Amino acid sequence: MTDPINKPHGQPTAANIPAADRAMFDAMDREKLYDYIFMQIKNIWRVDGLYFLGIEKRHDMDEATAVDAECWRYMGKVEARETKAFLGISEPDPAQLLWILRHTSWAVSHGVKDFGVESDGSAYFSVIKCRTQLIRLDKGLEPHPCRLVREGYLAAFTEECNPHIKLETVSCPPDRSRDDLWCLWRFRQA
């Protein structure tokens, strides 16, 4: 199999979407278009959660997490490559890596988050209220030990963006070290 990230059959872009679809989007005002974009991001996350819960129910948490981690490592590499190209950034520093990360569906999907660049040039991204974790708690489930999944995604994302930037996991279940947030990630120049 060829490199799945560089398949010759890509998805449509704005330059080549069908005229009827373009007309549909053009008819939306900006706020409606934002609502549409967020609705689609939410739908992607619904699928992610539903397949995870299905695997967890049929097998167990470890099996579901292993499959999820494999998928998200792939997504980290793909999203980094495509988003870097979209933004026109080739060798990002930590601040630019954060800018690229903020354009991903994962980052956008979190409503209550914090991010920034420190005086030493490192960047950070944290999820204060994780919808996935809160939904699990509402359903009477244990928090998802998502470090394997998220760390794999962010490590692949970081490596693809710039192999000279290192990812540091500060807090993420099951190694949640802070009660005021679910996860915290730092990006430092190596």
C-alpha positions, 0 to 999 in steps of 0.5 A: 500500500502506498503512503495513505497520507499522500493518496492520489485521490484527495478530498474536494477543496474550495476550488473544486467543490460542485457549484450547487454546494458552493451556492449552498454555502454562499447563501449562508451568512457568516454566523450560519456558516460558523454554526454549520462548521461547528455542527460538522465538527461535533458530528465527527466527535460523535462518531469518534465517541460512538465507535469508542463506546462500541469497542469498549462495550464489546471488548474492554477499555484497553482494546478501545483505547488501543484502537483509538490511539492508533487512529489518532496517531495517524490523524496527528500526522495527517492534520499537521501536514495538511494544516501546515500546508493550508497555513503556509508554514513549513518549519514552525517554532513552538508558537507557530506550532500552537497556531497550527494546532489551534486550527485542528478539529480537536482544538476547535472542538474544545469550548473551554480551553487555554493556550499561550506562549511563555516568555521562554518561547515554549507554548502550551495548550490545555483543556479546562472542561473536556466534553468527552470526560464530562459526558462519560462522568454523566453516564456513570462511566469512569474517566477515559485514561486518554493519555495514550490517545492524546499523547500519541496524536500530539506527538505525531502532530508535533513530529510532523510539524517540526521534529526539533520541537518536543512535546511534554505531557503535564497533565492527562488522565490517568495521570491527571496532576491538576484539578483545575483542568483535564489536560495540559500539553507543552511544546518546547524547542529541543 
